[in-house]
Amino acid sequence: MALYSTPSSTRTRRPQSTQILIASAVTEGLAVLTLVLAFVVNVGSPSTVLATFLGFMAVSVVAATLAFVLALVGLLRFARHTAWFIVILVVSVLANPVLWFFLIGYFS
């Protein structure tokens, strides 16, 4: 049984601006998902809850930072999806746990 795939000559290649937009949107989605999961998944012993919370927070910080960098590069390099790159930049800053921990520490 052979696996059939589309020949590379008939596949349409997306422009680089669209590729970087998709990559930044996916990483930002991952950042928001792990941020939500950090607060929702709280089952088990206290040490397990703390470990999963910190693990999800670490993944969220890395994903939000990567999404920010990708959106910034896309914004500076390509003018095709400017509005979408700005939206991803704003969401990645607002959904970054480092910002919220800084604000909580600063105002408390």
C-alpha positions as CSV (number, residue, x, y, z in Angstrom):
1,M,0.0,0.0,0.0
2,A,1.7,3.1,-1.2
3,L,1.1,6.6,0.2
4,Y,0.1,9.1,-2.5
5,S,1.0,12.7,-2.1
6,T,0.5,15.7,-4.2
7,P,3.5,16.4,-6.5
8,S,5.5,19.4,-5.4
9,S,4.9,21.1,-8.8
10,T,1.1,21.2,-8.3
11,R,1.2,22.4,-4.7
12,T,0.6,26.1,-4.3
13,R,3.3,27.8,-2.2
14,R,2.1,30.5,0.1
15,P,3.9,33.9,0.1
16,Q,6.4,34.4,2.9
17,S,4.2,37.0,4.6
18,T,1.3,34.6,4.8
19,Q,3.6,31.8,6.2
20,I,5.0,34.0,8.9
21,L,1.4,35.3,9.7
22,I,0.2,31.7,10.1
23,A,3.3,30.8,12.2
24,S,2.8,33.7,14.5
25,A,-1.0,33.1,14.8
26,V,-0.4,29.4,15.7
27,T,2.2,30.2,18.3
28,E,0.0,32.9,19.8
29,G,-2.9,30.5,19.9
30,L,-0.6,28.0,21.7
31,A,0.4,30.8,24.2
32,V,-3.2,31.6,25.0
33,L,-4.2,28.0,25.3
34,T,-1.4,27.1,27.7
35,L,-2.2,30.3,29.7
36,V,-5.8,29.1,30.1
37,L,-4.7,25.5,30.9
38,A,-2.4,26.8,33.6
39,F,-5.3,28.1,35.6
40,V,-7.8,25.3,34.6
41,V,-5.8,22.2,35.2
42,N,-5.5,21.9,39.0
43,V,-6.0,18.3,39.8
44,G,-3.8,16.3,42.2
45,S,-1.6,17.0,45.0
46,P,-0.4,20.6,45.7
47,S,3.1,19.8,44.3
48,T,1.5,18.4,41.1
49,V,-0.7,21.4,40.7
50,L,2.3,23.8,41.2
51,A,4.4,21.8,38.7
52,T,1.7,21.8,36.0
53,F,1.0,25.5,36.6
54,L,4.6,26.5,36.3
55,G,5.1,24.2,33.3
56,F,2.1,25.7,31.4
57,M,3.3,29.2,32.4
58,A,6.8,28.5,31.0
59,V,5.4,27.2,27.7
60,S,3.0,30.2,27.5
61,V,5.9,32.7,28.1
62,V,8.1,31.1,25.4
63,A,5.2,30.8,22.9
64,A,4.0,34.4,23.5
65,T,7.6,35.7,23.1
66,L,8.1,33.7,19.9
67,A,4.7,35.0,18.5
68,F,5.8,38.5,19.4
69,V,9.1,38.1,17.5
70,L,7.5,36.5,14.5
71,A,4.8,39.2,14.3
72,L,7.4,42.0,14.7
73,V,9.5,40.6,11.9
74,G,6.4,40.2,9.8
75,L,5.4,43.8,10.5
76,L,8.8,45.2,9.7
77,R,9.5,43.0,6.7
78,F,6.2,42.7,4.9
79,A,3.4,45.2,4.4
80,R,0.8,42.7,3.2
81,H,-0.8,41.8,6.5
82,T,0.0,44.9,8.6
83,A,-3.2,45.0,10.5
84,W,-3.1,41.3,11.4
85,F,0.5,41.5,12.6
86,I,-0.4,44.5,14.8
87,V,-3.3,42.5,16.3
88,I,-0.9,39.6,17.1
89,L,1.6,41.9,18.6
90,V,-1.0,43.4,20.9
91,V,-2.4,40.0,21.9
92,S,1.0,38.6,22.5
93,V,1.9,41.4,24.9
94,L,-1.4,41.3,26.7
95,A,-1.4,37.4,27.0
96,N,2.2,37.2,28.2
97,P,2.3,36.1,31.8
98,V,5.5,38.0,32.4
99,L,3.7,41.3,32.0
100,W,1.0,40.2,34.5
101,F,3.5,39.0,37.1
102,F,5.4,42.3,36.7
103,L,2.2,44.3,37.1
104,I,1.1,42.3,40.2
105,G,4.5,42.7,41.8
106,Y,4.7,46.4,41.0
107,F,1.3,47.4,42.3
108,S,1.1,45.1,45.3
